Amino acid sequence: MEDTGSALSHLECAKTQKIYSADKLNNISAAGAPLLARYDLQKVKDSVSKSELAKRPPNMWRYREVLPVRESSNIVSLKEGFTPIYELPKLANFLGVENLLIKDESTNPGDTFKARGASVAISRAMELGAKTLAIATNGNAGEALAIYGARAGIHIIVIMPLDAQKISQKICALSGADTYLVNGTIYDAGKIIETGVQKENWFNVSTFKEPYRLEGKKTIGYEIVEQLGWNFPDVIIFPTGGGMAIAAMYKAFLELKELGWVHGTFPRLIAVQAEKCSPLVKAFEGRKPESEFFSEAQTFANGLRVPKSFGDFLVLEAIYNTNGSAITVTDEEIRKSIDLVSTLEGVFLCPEAAAMVPGLQKLLEKGVINKSEQILLLGTGSGLKYPDSINIPNLKILNVN
């Protein structure tokens, strides 16, 4: 079998820094906190160069030394990653900014950035002997797990809210996952997963409940820096539910800095949440280290409807340590932005990603972001999977004689 060259050394509790074996199936630490994968970065620095990376295939596994899979035969991949970054000039002009970019994750398998985490989590879980993987999801993460589960031939259980997007329900079921709906939120789905973990020996791959989905997500940060000529943008804006992408991005930047592959000040990381489900924003406004449960969470942007993230302290730490920010937007503002970006740029953002536009607008008005800065939006997925969120203008009917 071919060795990937992974420099994975151990797992570390995000709260106590206690060390755990990286070669055993682990969910969370004894302290009830997320586990983070750690690498021998000096080994990577000595063996890999930026010029060598440039010769590798354009997918996220080009960074295999800082990913956790030991043997290449265990990688479950659909060539995810290395998604494009491109300018949004008309939207930039509308907003009055000079340099607006988007990292378009809709080109991943399943049309979502969740493909990255699913690929790494399934690959590593199978390498360590997992038989059944289970996830609580608002839709996209479950879809990704189901798709990659089908690719891998492993048993997948998906539990999602009853009002999750119908397309998400269908994709999960069609991909062969045992798919269940719960009359509640993702938080309620998570509690059912925990019961299955205890009674049925499921391996929980829900957000922050295992170490490796975050590792897949962090490759977005590696790609952004490489695609921008090994430079940081000034600001990165995230649509934020559980917030794993923010924590993963910060982890990527810390690793990149230690590797010596990038220099300078980290980008300010900014979270955008729905007004009626904004636990992280409220915690940020109070400069608190963790969020409080957000009761009666509501938003049609399902991916943003997370009443409390298990790894919220990691998300807030990333925001605080990069001098970032957090802001809320309304559902109506999100709907208008879907139409606006489609009309101006021909880019169909999912509702979650569309939330970034009014968020950016508000931050510009507040002076949190300067119009001359290089701003990058994380376009997490395609709006074409959310047909009910797209307004259809008056169509003209032509009569045929």
Secondary structure, DSSP 8 states (H G I E B T S, - for coil): --B----EEEEEETTT--EE-TTS---B-TTS-BEEEEE-HHHHHHH--HHHHTTS-SSGGGGGGGSS--BGGG---S------EEE-HHHHHHHT-SEEEEEEGGGSGGGBTHHHHHHHHHHHHHHTT--EEEEE-SSHHHHHHHHHHHHHT-EEEEEEETTS-HHHHHHHHHTT-EEEEESS-HHHHHHHHHHHHHHH--EE-STTSSSSHHHHHHHHHHHHHHHTTS---SEEEEE-SS-HHHHHHHHHHHHHHHHTS--S---EEEEEEETTB-HHHHHHHTT-SS----TT---SSGGG--SS-TTHHHHHHHHHHTT-EEEEE-HHHHHHHHHHHHHHHS--B-HHHHTHHHHHHHHHHHTSS-TTSEEEEEE-BBGGG-GGGS-----------
